[in-house]
Structures are given as structure tokens and as C-alpha cells.
């Protein structure tokens, strides 16, 4: 059984291990889960990912309890492709979907997952980023997937609901060495209905559009919406659609933060990416590695972050053939298709 040390990372190590276990039928035991975090062990969001992955591949699981710092996961032979899960908090649904989305690239039946929790929360991609950046990028390499957002869930109440439908798909090697020319920049601004009187979503969109236009970008008509939500909140995405890639910057509203500051944060993230030469943005850099490990290819990333390094270590533990060559602040990561998929 594969042994993994989860001390130096967060939930990403667990999610990647769950993904690769389901894809390659490899049992694993992870120790010291989130051991260096202020509150180590499994939280509600991590348990939801374990339950979802276990249902997906009929796994035998030991240690799936709140606060547990070790877990054993042994995939079974059956595959369940119509699933539902409730985080029970404002835990991120986009991170939850991340744990199972790569499996859709290798199974023969369509996958459908309905989940409730947080759709736009801290320390995770917003739902707009997942739908407007990540899925369109992966679609260029054969991943057939979509998310239907039924209800938005902001922190702390959560209560959002979304459904992921995916596959069957056939991934081609990722060719992300360059971005090509910029086709357009899109702005997606959202706020809870409770913030409509203060024009929060409109102000976010206006500030982002004004800054991008001043910087010389051609920006289409922003998408602005006010949505029902149990907690007040807002989110903004700036997405750049390039000849060879899709990248973006997102940001969340929070108490004491102006709408203009939210927009500035998202715009700054996009500009940081555009001013470099990477083919994916910093947040996508570690997320795309799972697909690179499965299908092979080449990806130019803007920085070798802790998330990149920990994800590479987990992927390598599952026999992924990966190499990283640093180039200035960034790097190029190359891989051969995973042995189980050749």
C-alpha cells in the first residue's frame, strides 16, 4: 500500500491522492494530514471529498472522521457515476469537484455529481473561475464537462448547490507551452441580492472594466448578476481568452472591503499573468498537473509554488512520469502519459 505524508500540505495532497487512487486503483494510507496547519486533521470539506471519491470507486475507507490525521483508502472494482454529497458547511464545491473531475477523463460512463456547500469562498477557485477558466481550458484537450449552478453559497452560511456533469472523455496531451495572442477579456461580476441596493456587482464590474480599458485591453460587455444567497457576498472574475489558453484572476468581497478593491485585486492578478510568459495562471499551475500526469504533455507555469511542489510529489508517488525545469521565476513541467492509461 502506498504511504503518503500529508504534513507539509493542506487538503490538496488528499484530493490528489484520492483522484489518482480512483484512476489507477492504487490503495494508499496518508499520515499527518494537514499536520502543519493550525487545525490539523480532516475537516468537513475533506471528509466530503473522501466520501465522494469512496462512493465513486466503491472504496473501503478507514479513519474518515472529523479531526482524524490518518486515513486508509482502498478502491474497489465498481464505479458509481451518479452521486450527491453535502459538505454541511461553506466548504468549497469547486475543490470538491476537483477531487473527481479527472476521473471523468478515464471512465466509460458519464459522471454526474450534485453537491451543496460553498460556491464562492476563500482559499479556493470561485465558481466563475471553475466554469469560465478551468473547464474551457481543459475542454481544449478533450475533457467534456460542465457545471450547472443552481444556488450560490457565500461564507459563512454556504447553502449553495451545483451539479457537475462530465465525460466520457478522451484527453489529448496538454500543449501549454505558450499562450498565443489574446482574443478577448471577459468580466463576470456577482453579488448577493442583499447587496443590490449598494450596486456592489455593478461597481465591481465598472472598476474592472475601467482599469482594463485604461491598460489598453478590449473588454466586452460585463456579465453582472445579483443572486439569492443565505449570506451576503460578492465575487469577480477577469478571464483572458488567448489563442492557446485561458487564464484569469478572481477575488471575493468581504466585510470592510470595497467593491473597487475587490475589482482591483482580480485585475491585478490577471495583469500579473498577462505581463509574464506562462501559459497558465498561478492558481491553475498546480491544478492542471493532475491532467498533465494523466495525459502527458508540456505546461509552462509562472512560479514553482508550495502547491506545485507538493502536488508534483504526490503525483510522482503514484508513478507519474514528471519533470520540472526552472526558467527564471517560472518553470516548464513535462510528463508522459500515466502508465495505467497508455
N, C-alpha and C positions, 0 to 999 in steps of 0.2 A: 504493500500500500504506500502511495506517495505521501511524504511528510512535508508540510509547509509551515514555516514560521511566520506568523502574522503580526509580530510585534511592531515592526517598523512602519507599517502602513495602516490604512483605515479599511473601510468596507470594500474598497476596490479589489484588494487581494482576494477577499472571499468571493466577490462576484465573478472575478475572472476564473478562479478555481472552479466554481460551480458551472460556469459556461463550458470550460474545457473538459470537465468531468462528464457532462452530459453529451458533449460532442464525441469524445474519444472513449467513453465507457471506462474511464480510469477512476478507481476509488482513491480518496485522499483523506488525510487527517490534518487538520490545521490546529496549531497550538498558539498560545499567546495572542489570541485575536484582539486586535487594536490595543496591544499591550502598553504602548507608549502614549496612548490618548488619556486625557483627564478622566474619562469614564470608560475604562476598558471593557471588553466583552461585547456580546451580541445585544444590539438594541432592537426595537420593534421593526425598524426598516430592514435590518439584516435578517431577522427571523422571517420576514415576509419573503425575502429573496430565496432563503433556504427552502421554505415551504413551496414556493412556486417552482423552483428547479426540481425539487423532490417529486412533486406531482407530475412534472413534465416527463421525467425519465424513470418514474416508479422506483425511486431510490430508498434505500434503508439508511436512516439517519440516527445518530446518537449525539446527544448534547445540545439539541436545539431548544435552549431555554434562555430566557432573558438574563443577561449578565454572564452567560457561560463564556469561558475563554478558550475552550477547545471544542472541536466538532469533528465527527466522522461522517463521511458521505460516500455511499456505495451505490452507483447507478444500477438500475435493474434493466430488464430486457424490453419492457413495454414502453410505449410512448403515448402520452395523453396530450392532445393538441387543442382541446377546448378547456380553458382554465379561468378561474377567477380567484382574486386574492384581495384582502382588505388589510392595509397597513395598520389601521386603527389610530394613527396619529397623522401629523402633517408630513410624514416621511415621503421622500421623493418618489414619484411614479416613474420619472424618466430613468432614474438609476435602477429601479425595479425592472423596467423593460430591458435595460442594458444587460441584465443577467441572463435573459433568454433569447433576445433578438438574434444573436449569432447562430443559435441552434436552427433557426428557420432557414438558414442557408444550406443546411445539410440533410434535413429530413424530407420525406417524400410527400407529406401531407401539409395542408395549410395550418397555420398556427393562429389561435385566437385567444387573447388574454385580456380580461376585463379587470381593472384594478381601481381601488379607491384609496385616497390619501392626499398628498400634496402635489399639485401640478407645477407650481412655481414657488420654490422655496430655496433657502440658502444652501450653499455648498453642493449645488447640482445644476445641470443644464435646465433652463426654463423649457416649458413645453413648446414654445415657439421655436427655440433653438433645435430641439429634437426633431420637430416636424419640418422646419424650413431650412435647416442646415444639414443635420446629420443624415436624415433619411434621403434627401435628394443627392447628397454626396455618394452615399453607398449605392443608390439606385444606378449610378453611372457604371457600377461594376457588378450589376446583376442582382442586387438584393431587392426583392419585391416586398415592400412593407409600407404600411400607413397607420396613422393613429387618428382615431376619432375622439375628439374632446367633448364630453357630454356636460361636464361641470368643472369650473375652475376651483382649485383649493389653495388658498394662501395660508401662511403661518399666522396664528398657531392652531386654528380650528381644523384646517385641512378640509376634508369633505369633498374633494374633487373626485371626478370619475373620468376615466379614459379607457379606450379599447384599442389594443394593438392587434392588427391582422397582418400576417406575413406568410410568404412562401407559398408553395415550394419555390426555391430559387437556385440559381447556379452562379456562384461567384466566379468572376474572372480575376486574374492577378491585378492588384492595385497599381495603377500607373500615376503616381502623385509626386513626380519629381519637380514639376513646375506648375504654375497656376494659369499661364496664358493671359490673354487680355481680359480686362474687366468688362463684362457685359452690362451689368446694372447694379444698383444698390437699392435694396428694399428696406423699409422701416415698418415694424409691427409694434404697435403700442396698445396696451391693455390695462384696464383698471377695474376695480370692483364698482358696482353701481353706487355704492355709498360715497364714492369719491367723484361722482359725475358733476355735482354742483361746483366743485373746485376745478373742473376741467383738467383733471390730472392726466388722463391719457392724451388729450389734445395738446397739452403743454409739453409733455414728453416728446410727442411726435414733432411738434413745431421746433423745439430746440434742436433735436437731432437733425431735422431737415435743414434748418438754417446753418448749422455748423458744417454739415456735409456739402451743402451748396457753396458755402464760402470757401471750402477747401478744393472746389473745382469738380466735385462729383455730380453726375446726373442722377437725380433721385426721383423715382416715380411717386405717384400719389400714395401717401402713407395709409396703412390699414390701422384704423382706430376703432376700439370697441370698449364698451362697458358691460360687465358681466355680473350675474348673480354670484355671490360668494359669502360663506359664513364668516370670514374675517376680511377686513379691509386690506387692500394691497394693490400693487401695480407691477408691471413688467414691461421691458422694452427690448427689442431685438433689432440690431442693424446687421443685415445679411448682404454679403457681396457675392454675386454670381459671376464666376470667371469662366473663361473658355474651358479650363481643365479641372476646376474645383469649385467648391462652395465653402465660404468661411463667414464667420460673424462674431459679433460681440453682443452680450446681453447684460442686463442689470435689473435689479429689483428695487422697488420702493420700500421704504421702512419709515417708522416714526422719526420725525426730525430731519428727514432728507427731502429736499425739494424735488419737484418733477424735473427741473432743469439739471439738477445734479445727477439724477438717475440717467437722463439722456446723455450727459457729458461722459459718464462712466462707460456706457455702451459704445459711444462714438470713439472714445479714446482707445478702447480695446480693438475696435475694427481698424483704426488708423495705425495702431502699433503693428497689426498684422500686415496691412497693405504696404507699409513702409519697408518691410523685410522682403525676403525672397522665399519663404517657406510656402508649401502648397496646402498646409492645413493650419488652423489657428492653434493657439497654445492649449486650449481645452480639448480640442479634437485630437491632439497629438497622442495622448495616452489612450483615448477611447478607440482610435482606429487600429491600434496594434493587434487586437484580437482578430480582426478581419484580415490583416496582413499576415498573421501567423497561420490562418486557415487557408487563404487563397494564394499567398505568396505575393511578390511584387516589390515595390520600392516607394518609400514615402519620405519627403523632406519636411522635417519638423523645425519649429522656430527655437526650441530650447529643450535641453535634457533636464526636465524637472524631476522631483522626487517621485511623482506619479508615473512618469515614463520609466524610471529605473525600476521601481517595484513591479510594474506591470511586465516589463521585459523579463524580470527574474522569475515570475510565476509562469509566464508563457514558456520559458526555457525549461522549467521543471517538468512541463507536460510535453517534452520532446519537440518543441517548436524550434525550427532552424532559423535563428535570427542573428543579424549582425548590425552593429551600430558604428558609424564613422562620424566623428565630430567634425564640424566645419564652422569655425568661429563660435558664435553663441549657440548655433543650431546643430543639426546633425541629419544624416541620411540613414534610415533604417531599411534594411533589405531582408527578405525572407523567401524561402522555398515553400511550396505548399506543404501543409502538415502531412506527415506520413500516413495518418489514418484516412486522408482524403485523396491520396494520389491514385 
